[in-house]
């Protein structure tokens, strides 16, 4: 039986190109070990570790989260990248919006809670892609039903995209995400 091999940047690039790398987390490396950031990859190859390693087999630690994100993108990964900090507590804290109105308990997310949210958004995306297949336009069903289901699926897919972007893409403008939620602006 073959031992699990360290995931190198070259192997990660191959997984990214083939679509076998499904999600990437940029995680804070504990400061007691020198600090920095490491890459944790959800992928489909059970023969390799989930954490990115150097060619020599040690954990690849980046000085900054931006450097880790750059390496992941340069390797060809184009899906959502989730950055999480071990220092962020998993507690609710009251907040207000720009008008000063109470918004209830906004939650700061630790890595575990963030993973749950990303997993939920990913599942919504998968379900939205599956939904139109359940009502095929094959003559037995009316065109109206098929296109209505496709419309709902498209909206769910778009909302899943907003959720993923709001969790993991700081470069995505909040006003753009709000526009997608506002149905008057179209599907986004």
Helices and strands as residue ranges (DSSP letters): E 5-7, H 9-18, E 21-28, G 31-33, E 37-43, E 48-52, E 61-62, H 65-74, E 81-84, E 92-96, E 102-107, H 111-134, H 143-168, H 174-181, G 183-185
